[in-house]
Amino acid sequence: MPAESTTIIVYVILFGLMGLMWNNGRKRKKAALEMQSSLGAGSDVMLTSGIYATIVSVDGDKFTVKSGTSTLVVAKAAILRQVAAAPEAKPATPAKKAPAKAAKTAK
């Protein structure tokens, strides 16, 4: 096989992979825009920083969110995903010890 046809095959594969990556990025961006447009006051979300919050109000590209006792104003792009409900903090409980095994006696 001549070097020219090998080069052509490499370029075809390269452009095919680039096309797949471009299409996947487009789908992800479209899904993120749909999710962000469906958000409104009262929605529980997780921010890109990992903070769970509830949306208080929407003003264009800005969201006012409440997390615990703090109120933050974040950009629309800072919303990573919508969650069913913010996880509740559980108090730490000490681990239970397994019962001690009886020692074997020699006969």
N, C-alpha and C positions, 0 to 999 in steps of 0.2 A: 504494500500500500504506500503510495507516494506521501511525502511529508505534507503536501498541500491538502490532501483529503483528510489527514489526521488533524490538521489545524482547523479545518472547517467543522469537523465533528466536535472538537473541543469548544469552539465558539457557539455552536448550536446548543450543546449541553449547558454552557455557561448562561446563555440568554434564556434558556428554558427555566433554569433555576432562579434567575433574577425575576422572571415573570411570575413564578410561583410565590416568591417572597413578597413581591409587590401586591399581588392579589390578596394574600393572607393579611398583610398590613391594612389594606383597604377594608376588609371585612371586620377586623378588630376595631378600627376607628369608627365604622358605621355603628357597630354594636355599642360602643362607648357613648356615642352621641345620642342614640336612642334611649339608653339608660339614663343619661343626664337630663334629657328632655322630659322624662317621665317622673322626675323627682319633684316633690312639692313639700310644703310645710307638714311636719309630722313624720316624714320618712326617716327611718333609721339607716344610717350609712357608716361605712368605714372609710376614713381618709387615707391618702397615700402614705401618711406618716404612721398609720396603724391605730389612730385614735378612733374610737367608736363614738358617734354623736347622733343627735337628732336635729333635723333641719327645722329652724324656727321661721325663717323667711327667705324669700328669693328676690334678688334685685338685679336683673340682667345676668351678668356673668359672675355675680357674687352671691354666696350663700352665707347666711348667718346660722351657725350651728351651736348647739348647747351640748356640752359634755361634762357631766358631773355638775359642778358649781360654776364652771367657766363658760363664757360665751365668746365664740370666735367668728371672725369674718374670713371666709376662705374663697379662693377662686373656684370656678366650676370644675376646672381640670383637677383639682385636689381631691375630688370625690372618686374613690377607687371602685367601690361597689355598694350596692344596696343590700342590707342585711335584714333578716326577719325581725330581729330584736337585738338590742345591745346585750352582750353577755353580762350576767349579774356577777358581782364579786362574791366569792365564797370564802368564808373564814378558813384559815388553815387548821386542819385537824391532825393530831399526832398519829403516826402510823401505829397500828396494833401489832403487838408482838405475837409471834407464833408460839403455841404452847411448847414447853420443853419436852423433849423425848426422854422416856425412861431409859436409864442406863442398863445395858445388858450385864447379866451376872455370869461369871465363868463357872462351869460345872466340873 
